[in-house]
Amino acid sequence: MRHDLQINRLRALVAVVEHGGFRRAAEVLHITQPAVSQQIRQLSGLIKRPVFASTGRDMRLSPQGEELLEYARRMVALNDEAVARFVPEVGQVLLSVGVTSQLAEVLPEFLRRINRELPQVQLRVRTGASEALAEQLRTGQLDAALLLQTGPPDPGPDGLELGRMRMAWFGRPATGEHDALPLALFPAPCTLRKEVGEVLDRAGIRRRIAYEGPELIGLRSAAKAGLGMTCLIANGDELWGLARTARPDLPPPPAPLPVTLALTPGSAPAGFARTAEKAFRRALQGYPLDPAGPDRFEPAVLSASAA
């Protein structure tokens, strides 16, 4: 037979010990002193031993009570941590925001501006491939996301194109004149990977996959180590210290990719979309971003994404 250690009973035990008595615990917990006593008796019944060896001025836990107190503190703390993670405080709005990994450096400026202008918004942030973030938008796991993506329109979240990010070749792998070009790429399906392949095909350049991984840091490390050439946002040399590829036979990199702010309709409070747009635009200053079209929200492009 299973028994549940109810959090209110454990919280009562912690309060009695930490505040030095049943009366003070009742005041802190905003319940009556008899209610606190009843919860302690229920714990005693559960462990089949007295929780306190003595009460009053000489309050002292029994050995079993001491052991139970250790569990109680850990379980109350874990309960409060879980509640804080999923349940916003009164007056707060909890939003989940994703940012494509190549643009993760915009987060400090974005978070500062949101905190200043919308202090009631409590943010949870994820980074990752745009394709994964777009899927999380569709399934309701995210309320908003900043994506590097391209492809045909896909109904669902609302979106605003903030501009088009220029790309560049990075990495200087050692190869012979007739060797296939080693590449470091995100795994398929990935729009950027596909476009890299198409660009190299049109130029008649043979290639092989020297490194493949879903994490940006791994891709950057592979390029720095000389494992293979990669294609990333054009300020990768400034952000991450990557060496630009110097090969006269290389074609220009793929065309600039749209940077889109996508939001799930109705999930964010009034003013969040405009504030998020301003925050991301400011954070993207200094990036190789070509201007976008009309400044308005329209159906987002989410069907094919780049990491």
N, C-alpha and C positions, 0 to 999 in steps of 0.2 A: 504494500500500500504506500502510495506517495503522499508526502506532506509538503506543503508550501510554506516557506518562511515569509510571511507577509511584510512588506516594506514598512508599513505604519508601525508595526510592533517593533521591528528592528530600529526604526528611527526613534521610537520612544526610549528604548534601552540606551542608545547613544546619547540622547538628550539628557536623560537622568544622570548618566555618568559625567558628561562634560559640563553640566550646569549644577552639579552637586546636590541634586534632590528632586523629588517628585513634583513639588510645587513649582519650582523654577522651570522644570521641563514642561509642565502643563502651560505655563505662561508663554514659553518660546514656541510651543507647538499649537497654541491657540485652542486647546481643548481643556477639559476639566481634569482635576487631579485624580478623581476616581477612574476616569477613562485611562489615564496613564497607568494607574495601578492594575487595572484589568488587563491591559496589554502585556504588562510584565508577568502577571499570573498566567496568561495564555502561553507565553514563552516558557515558563516553568513547566507547564503541562506538556509542552512539546518535547522538551529535553529530559523530562522525568526527574528533574532535580531543581532545587531552588536556584534562581538566577542570582539572588543576593544572599550572602551569608548573614548579613545584618543590614538594617536600614536606620533611618534617623540620622543623628549627628555622627554616629560611627558607621556610616554606610560603607559596606564592603562587599565586593562581588565574591561569589563562590568560585571554586576552580573551574566548574563548568560554565559559569557566567563569564569569567575572564576569556575563556576560549570562544564563547558565543559572541562576545563583544568584538573580537577581532574580525569574525565573519560579518557581523552587523555593519561595522564601519566600512568594510570593503564593498558590501552589497549596496549600502545606501549611497556611497560615492559613485558606484557604477550606475545605479538607477538614475541619479541626478545627472550624470554625464550623458546617458542615453536620452533623457528627457530634453536636456539642453541642446542636444544634437538635432532632434527632430521636431521639437515643439518650441516655437518662438515665444519670447517673453510677451506679457501683455502689452499691446500697442506696437509690437514688432511684426514685420512681414518677412517671412523666410523665403528666399529665392535661391535657386541653383543656377549658376552661370558657368558655361564652358568656354575655354579659350584655346584655340588651336596651338599646338606646342611651339610652332615657329614664331608665334607672336606673344609668348608668355611673358616677355619682358615688359609688356604694356600694363601688366597687372598692378604694380604699385601706384601708378598715376590714376588708373581706373578706380581702384579701391579708395584712394584718398578723396577723389571727387564724389563718389557715391556716398561715402561716410559724411562728407561735409554737407551735401545738398539733400540727401535722403537718409537722415540718421535713423529713421524707423525701419530701414531695410537691413535685414541680417542676411549676409551672403554666404553661400557655400560655393566653392570654386573647384572646378576640375579642368585639367589640361589633357590633351591627347590629340589623336588624329582627327581631322575635320570630319571624316566619314563616320567615325564612331560617335562624335559629338552630335552630328546631324541625326543619327539614329536615335540617340537619347532624347533629342528634341521631339522626334516623332512619337516616341513612347511615353512622353511626359516626365522623364527623369530629369530633364533640364527645362528651365523657363526661358533661358536666353543663351546665345552662344556667338562668339566671334569666330568666323570660319574663313579659311582659304579654300575656295571651291570653284568649280566650273561645271557646266552641264546644262541640260534642258530644264525649264521650269518644272517644279514639283509642288503640288498643292500642299498646304499645311501651315507651318509657321509663317508669320509675316517677316519680311526682310528688307534691309536697306543696304545697298552697296555703298561702301565708304570710299572706294577707290580700287585701283588695280595695282597689285604688288609686283614689281619687277623681280625677275629671277636671275641667277648667275651660276656659273660652273665653279666648283671648289674642289680642291685636292690635286695633288701632283704625284700620281702613282708612276712608278718607274716601269716603262714598257719599251719594247723594241719596236722598230719601224713597222713590222708586219704582225705584231701581237694584237689580239682582241683587246679593246679598251675595257679595263676593269671598272665596274660601277658599284657604288654603295647606295642602296635604295630602300625605301619603305616597302613592305610587302604588298602584294596585290590583294584585293582591288584598291588601286590608288590612282587618281587622275594624273597627278604629277609624274608618277612612274610611267604611265601610258604615254604621256606627251613627250617625256624624255626619249622613250623608245621610238616614237614617230619622228622626232627631230633627227635622231641619229640614223634612222633608216633612210630618210630623204637625203642625208649627206653621204650615204653609203659607208658608214663607219661600223665595223664589226665590234661587238661588245660581249662581255660576260659578266655575270653577277659575282662580285668578289665579296660582298657583304650585304646582308639583308636583315633588317630588324625594325620593330615598331616604334622604338624610342628614339627621339631626336638626339639625345646625348650619345647614343651608340653610333648613330650615323655620323655625327660630328667627329667622334673619336676615330672611326674608321678612316675618314678623310684626312685627319691630322696624322694618322699613322702611315699614310701612304698606301692603304689597302685598295682604295678605289676612288674614282671621281664621283661627285654627287652634284645635285642641283637643289639649291635652297634660295631663300630670299636674298636679294642682292646685297644687303648690308651684313651678311654673315661674317665677313672679315672683321667688321667693327664690333659686332656683338660677341662673337665667339672665337675670334682670332684665327679664322680659317684662311688658308692660302688660296687665292684665286688660281684657277687652272690656266696655264700658259701653253696653249697648243694652237698653232696657226691653222691646223686642219679642222678645228672644231667649228660647227655651225653656231649661230646665236642660240641662246637658251630658249626654252618655250616662252610663249607670249605671256605677258603679265596676267596673274590670276586675280579674280575678284576677291576683295575682302568684304565679307557680308556680316552685318549684325542681324541675326535672326532671333525672333521672339515667338513664343507660343501665345496665340491670342487669348487675352483675358487673364493671363496668369500673373501679370505684374501690376503693381499699383499705378495710379495716374501719375504721370510725370517721369516714370522710370525709363521709358523708351527714349525720350528726348535727352534726359540726363545721361543715360548710358551712351547714346550717340555722341554727345559732346565730350564725354570722358574718353571714349575710345579715339575720337578724332584728335584730341589733344595729345593723348599718349602715343599716337602714330606719327606725330610730327617728327621729322628727321628720318623716317623710314623712306625707302624708295617707292613711294606710293603715287601713282598717277591719279589725277582727279577723276571723280565719278560723275555720273549723270545727274538727273534731277534729284533734289534733296527731299525724298518722300519714301514712305514705306510702301512696299508692294510685295507680291508673292515671292518668297525666298527661293533660291536655287539650291536644292539640297540633295539631288539624286546622285551626284558624283562628286567626291570630295578629295582634296589633297591633304596629306598629313601636315 
